[in-house]
Structure formats: structure tokens, C-alpha cells
Amino acid sequence: MLDLDALNRLTRPLSRLAMASAVAIGLAALPRAEAATIVAPFDANYTLTSFGQPGGVPGPLGGITFLNNNTLLVGGNANNSSGAIYSVGVNRDPVTQLITGFSGPASFYASAPNIDGGLAFGPGGVLFYTAYPINQIGQILPGGVAPARTDTMPGAFNSVGTLQFVPAGYPGAGNMVVGSYNQNNWGVATLTPDGAGTYDISGLTALTNTPGGPEGIVYVPPGSPDFGPNTALVSLWGIGRVDACGIDGNGLPVGATCTTFISGLSGAEGAVIDPVTGAFLFSTFGGGDQVLMVSGFAAPPPPPPPPTDVPEPASLAMLGMGLLGLGWAARRRKPA
């Protein structure tokens, strides 16, 4: 019997590259008006800007995230065994703080074989990424230059296209959400420390579905014009769109609530929210690999402060005894 899932896994990299070539040829002949478009009513408040392909990052492009406020991480050679992550600095407007372009060529950050659209920092500063068509999630330790661990996902997620961590203030805050490109399924993974700095990944089952081949997901900053509360933006590679979707209590997009935000894309891929301005950045795979930015969003709330270290009662007791001891010693040293 023909295994359609296996056939899809084998042919998707070729089909995506072939489609990318066809799209590139087609776009060269299309009038400028038929390029990527922010659709109404969003077009009144949001602006789309392309920064092109970062120098030094080989296409196709994969996932995208921020290393810090002024440095992007971008996947290169996506869906290939030579896939890797590259770091590239960004310039910002001194007044608006919006990104205006790259500050120079990219440099190698870490190897990430078959990297796809998912790329995000998780607990412990571990960098997680999705790998296609091998249906894996990789983990890179802080300071690492190669995956410290890779895990194959369940068949219902064949094959994983994206992942993201739900920010504070949203339903399901802290959850690692995972989306399947082939199956269009979304689920929540349970992370358990494995004692080596990385995490066991378990409990991933299909809970929602958003047709279109998801490759990226971010959460719209509260107070952004035209968006209700608790909304996600989902990059849909298979249909060349970014959709705005309501989310459920787990932070997962609900397909029945989705509406088109950007159309006419030739391969919407990874996605990230600018931690400074709230702008939405995403990469594209094929048809002209590039990084694009949509401005007009509200600035994201600041991250919660780290917990204050409060001494445990036993530590306080020991501290008190130590101070008493110092006081007694001081009295003994006083002259008669």
C-alpha cells in the first residue's frame, strides 16, 4: 500500500523548492500591484516593509526570533540537512525605534539540520526549533553551536512546521504550542527537565486545526488597532497568507475564527514580535527569500521582572544566629 504520509515527507522539500522557483518566475512577470498586501480593514493602520534577504544567510529562509533587542536569529538552508541559524544585527530609527534594516552581514550562530519555521527561546534559555521533513524538534543550549537534543514528534504532527511559547497575559501563558505543516494540527507540549539542561517533550496531541500549512505563530500585543484581545497571527505557507486567529484557553489558534491579514505572499514562514516596538516580523521561504516587517502594532508589555530571592526561614534563622554571635564576640573584645 502506498504510504501517503511518507510520500509527502519525501516530496515536500522538492515541491516547496519547485513551487518557490515557479513563484519567483511568476512574480517577475507580475505587476507591482499584485505583491503581498495587507487587506482591509487592517491596511488603514498597518504598513508592510521588506528588508530583503539578510546578507550571509543562505536561502531558503526558516524560522526567525530575537537574540536580543538589536539582533535577529534567522534560519538558513531551511529543510536541508545543512540547515543552520545565523545572527544578524538590526538598525533602529532613533525616534520610533522601528527596525530600518540590517546593520551588516550575518554570522553563523548554530547548526540546526532541516530547520523549518519554528524558532523560539524557551525555559532555561534553551533555543527550540522545528525540523522538516524529519518531524523533529531540536534544542540548543545557551552558548551551544549545535543541537544538544532532538526529539521526533507523534504522527499526528507529521511534520512539525512551527512552535512558539505563549507570552504572559494570554490564555495558556507559558505553554509551548506546536503546529504541524502537513496535518495542520495544533497542540501543547509538556516540557520536563531531563537533568542535562534540555527537556523531555511529551503529551503532544492534536487539539485544534488551521488549514493552510502553518509555519509561524505570534501573539498580537494588547491594544493593537483592529485586533480584539487574545489574537494570534499565523503564517500559512501553503496558501501564501498570514491570518489573524482567535485563540483558545491553551493559546492555540482556532481555525473557524481566522481572517486574512496579509495575502499574496510567496511562502510565509517564521514569525516573531519585536520586543521593543511590537512590530510583526516574518520570513519567507521561496519566491525571493526575505524578512518583512508590519508596523502599527502596540508596543508589547514589558516582560515580568525576575523573582526576588527571599531567604528561606531556615536561612534567616542561621543569619540571625550569626549576627548574635558577632555581637557577642564584639562585646568580648571591648576593653574592661
C-alpha positions in Angstrom: 0.0 0.0 0.0 1.3 3.5 -0.8 2.2 5.4 2.3 0.9 8.9 1.5 2.5 10.4 4.6 5.9 9.0 3.7 5.5 10.3 0.2 4.6 13.7 1.4 7.6 13.8 3.7 9.9 12.8 0.9 8.4 15.2 -1.7 7.6 18.3 0.3 11.2 19.8 0.2 11.3 19.2 -3.6 7.8 20.5 -4.1 8.4 23.6 -1.9 11.6 24.4 -3.8 9.9 23.8 -7.2 7.0 25.9 -6.2 9.4 28.6 -5.0 11.1 28.7 -8.4 7.7 28.8 -10.2 6.5 31.6 -7.9 9.8 33.6 -8.4 9.3 33.3 -12.2 5.7 34.3 -11.9 6.4 37.3 -9.7 9.0 38.6 -12.1 6.2 38.9 -14.7 3.5 40.2 -12.4 2.8 44.0 -12.0 3.9 45.5 -8.7 0.3 45.9 -7.5 0.0 42.1 -7.1 2.7 41.8 -4.5 2.0 41.0 -0.8 -0.9 43.1 0.5 -2.3 43.9 3.9 -6.0 43.5 3.4 -8.9 45.8 4.6 -9.6 46.9 7.2 -6.1 46.3 8.5 -4.5 48.3 5.7 -5.6 51.6 7.3 -3.4 51.2 10.3 -0.6 48.8 9.3 2.4 49.2 7.0 4.4 46.4 5.3 8.1 46.8 4.7 10.6 44.3 3.2 14.3 44.2 4.3 15.2 41.7 1.7 17.4 38.6 2.4 19.9 39.1 5.2 23.4 39.0 3.7 25.2 35.8 4.7 22.0 33.8 5.3 21.6 31.2 2.6 18.0 30.5 1.4 15.5 29.1 1.8 14.9 31.0 5.0 13.4 29.3 8.0 12.3 30.5 11.5 13.1 33.9 13.0 13.4 35.2 16.5 15.3 37.8 18.6 18.5 37.0 20.4 18.3 40.4 22.0 16.7 43.8 21.1 19.1 44.5 18.4 20.0 41.1 17.0 17.8 38.7 15.0 18.3 35.0 14.6 17.3 33.6 11.2 17.2 30.0 9.9 19.1 29.4 6.6 19.2 26.4 4.2 15.8 25.6 5.6 14.5 22.0 5.2 18.0 20.8 4.3 20.5 18.7 6.3 22.9 21.7 6.2 20.3 24.0 7.9 21.7 26.4 10.4 20.8 29.5 12.4 22.5 32.9 11.7 22.7 36.1 13.8 22.3 39.5 12.2 22.2 42.9 13.8 19.4 45.4 13.1 19.4 49.2 12.9 16.5 51.2 14.5 15.0 54.6 13.9 16.2 56.8 16.7 12.7 58.3 17.2 10.2 55.4 16.5 12.7 52.6 17.4 11.3 50.7 14.4 13.8 48.5 12.6 15.1 50.1 9.4 17.3 47.4 8.1 20.2 45.1 8.8 23.4 46.5 10.4 25.7 44.2 8.5 26.2 40.7 7.2 25.0 37.7 9.3 27.3 35.3 11.1 26.9 31.6 12.0 25.2 31.0 15.3 24.5 27.3 15.5 23.8 24.3 13.3 20.1 23.3 13.0 19.7 20.5 10.5 16.4 20.7 8.5 15.3 23.8 10.4 11.8 24.9 9.4 9.5 27.8 10.5 9.6 27.3 14.3 12.4 29.1 16.3 11.9 30.3 19.8 13.7 30.6 23.2 12.1 28.6 26.0 12.7 27.8 29.6 16.3 27.8 30.8 17.3 29.9 27.8 17.1 26.8 25.5 16.6 27.6 21.8 13.9 25.3 20.3 13.4 24.8 16.6 11.3 22.6 14.3 12.9 20.4 11.6 11.2 19.3 8.4 10.7 16.8 6.8 12.2 14.7 9.6 9.4 15.6 12.1 11.7 16.7 14.9 12.1 19.4 17.5 15.7 20.4 18.3 17.1 22.0 21.4 20.2 24.2 21.5 21.7 25.0 24.9 22.8 28.6 25.8 26.2 29.1 24.2 25.8 25.9 22.1 26.6 25.7 18.4 24.7 22.5 17.7 21.6 20.7 18.9 22.1 19.2 22.3 18.9 17.1 21.8 16.4 16.2 19.1 13.0 14.5 19.5 10.7 13.0 17.0 7.1 14.2 17.3 3.9 12.0 17.2 2.4 11.0 13.9 -0.5 13.5 14.3 2.1 16.2 13.9 3.8 14.9 10.8 5.6 17.0 10.2 6.1 19.9 12.6 6.3 23.3 11.0 6.3 25.7 13.9 6.4 26.2 17.6 6.1 29.1 20.0 5.8 29.9 23.7 2.6 31.7 24.8 3.5 35.1 26.4 2.4 36.2 29.8 -1.1 37.8 29.8 -2.6 35.4 27.2 -4.7 32.3 27.8 -2.3 29.3 28.2 0.6 31.6 29.1 3.9 29.6 29.3 2.6 26.8 27.0 4.8 25.6 24.2 2.4 25.4 21.2 3.3 23.2 18.3 1.9 23.2 14.8 2.1 20.6 12.0 2.6 21.7 8.4 1.3 18.5 6.9 -1.6 17.9 9.2 -2.5 21.5 10.1 -2.9 20.3 13.7 -2.0 22.4 16.8 -1.2 21.0 20.3 0.5 21.8 23.5 3.7 20.0 24.6 4.7 19.2 28.1 8.3 20.0 28.9 10.1 18.1 31.7 13.8 18.8 32.7 16.0 15.9 31.7 18.9 16.8 34.0 21.1 17.8 31.1 19.8 21.4 30.6 17.3 20.2 27.9 13.8 18.9 28.2 11.7 15.8 27.6 8.9 16.7 25.2 5.6 14.8 25.8 1.8 15.0 25.8 1.5 16.4 22.3 -1.9 15.6 20.9 -4.0 17.4 18.2 -6.4 19.9 19.8 -7.2 22.5 17.0 -6.7 22.8 13.3 -5.9 25.7 10.9 -5.8 24.6 7.2 -3.1 26.2 5.1 0.2 24.8 6.2 1.3 26.7 9.4 4.9 27.8 9.6 4.9 30.5 12.2 2.8 31.9 15.0 2.9 35.0 17.2 0.5 36.8 19.6 -0.8 40.3 18.9 0.2 42.8 21.5 -2.8 44.0 23.5 -4.3 47.3 22.4 -3.2 47.0 18.7 -5.7 48.6 16.3 -8.3 46.4 14.6 -7.5 43.4 16.7 -9.5 42.0 19.6 -7.9 40.6 22.7 -6.2 37.2 22.6 -5.4 37.1 18.9 -2.6 35.2 17.1 -1.0 35.8 13.7 -0.4 32.5 11.8 2.0 32.3 8.8 0.3 29.9 6.3 3.0 28.8 3.8 0.6 26.5 1.9 -1.8 29.3 0.9 0.5 32.3 0.9 -1.2 34.2 3.7 -0.9 35.4 7.2 -4.2 35.0 9.1 -5.4 36.6 12.3 -7.0 33.9 14.5 -8.7 33.9 17.9 -7.1 31.5 20.5 -8.5 29.0 22.9 -7.7 28.6 26.6 -4.4 26.8 25.7 -3.2 29.6 23.4 -3.9 27.6 20.3 -5.4 29.2 17.1 -9.0 28.3 16.3 -9.5 27.8 12.6 -13.1 28.9 12.5 -12.1 32.3 13.8 -9.4 33.1 11.3 -9.5 36.0 8.9 -6.9 37.1 6.3 -4.4 39.7 7.5 -1.8 39.6 4.6 -2.4 38.0 1.2 -0.3 37.4 -1.9 2.8 36.0 -0.1 5.1 33.6 -1.8 5.8 31.4 1.2 5.1 32.9 4.7 7.5 31.2 7.1 8.8 32.0 10.6 7.3 34.8 12.8 8.3 36.9 15.7 7.1 40.1 17.6 9.7 42.9 18.0 10.1 43.1 21.8 10.8 46.9 21.5 8.0 48.2 19.2 5.5 45.3 18.9 6.1 45.1 15.1 5.4 41.8 13.5 8.4 40.3 11.6 8.3 37.2 9.4 10.5 35.4 6.9 9.5 33.9 3.6 10.6 30.6 2.0 10.9 30.7 -1.8 9.9 33.3 -4.3 12.5 35.7 -3.1 13.6 34.8 0.5 13.3 37.9 2.6 12.5 39.3 6.1 9.4 41.5 6.2 8.0 43.8 8.9 4.5 45.0 9.6 4.4 48.2 11.8 1.4 49.7 13.5 1.0 47.3 16.5 1.0 48.4 20.1 4.3 48.0 22.0 4.3 44.7 23.9 4.1 44.9 27.7 7.5 44.6 29.4 8.5 41.1 30.5 7.8 40.3 34.1 10.6 41.1 36.5 12.7 38.1 37.7 11.6 36.8 41.0 13.2 38.4 44.0 15.3 36.0 46.0 13.8 35.8 49.5 15.9 33.8 52.1 14.1 30.7 53.4 13.1 30.7 57.1 16.0 28.3 57.9 18.4 30.7 56.2 17.0 33.7 58.1 17.4 31.8 61.4 21.0 30.9 60.6 21.7 34.6 59.6 20.2 35.7 62.9 22.3 33.3 64.9 25.4 34.5 63.0 24.6 38.1 63.9 24.1 37.3 67.5 27.4 35.5 67.5 29.2 38.5 66.0 27.6 40.8 68.6 28.8 38.5 71.5 32.3 38.4 70.0 32.3 42.2 69.7 31.3 42.6 73.3 34.1 40.3 74.4 36.6 42.4 72.5 35.6 45.6 74.3 38.1 46.8 76.9 37.1 46.3 80.6 
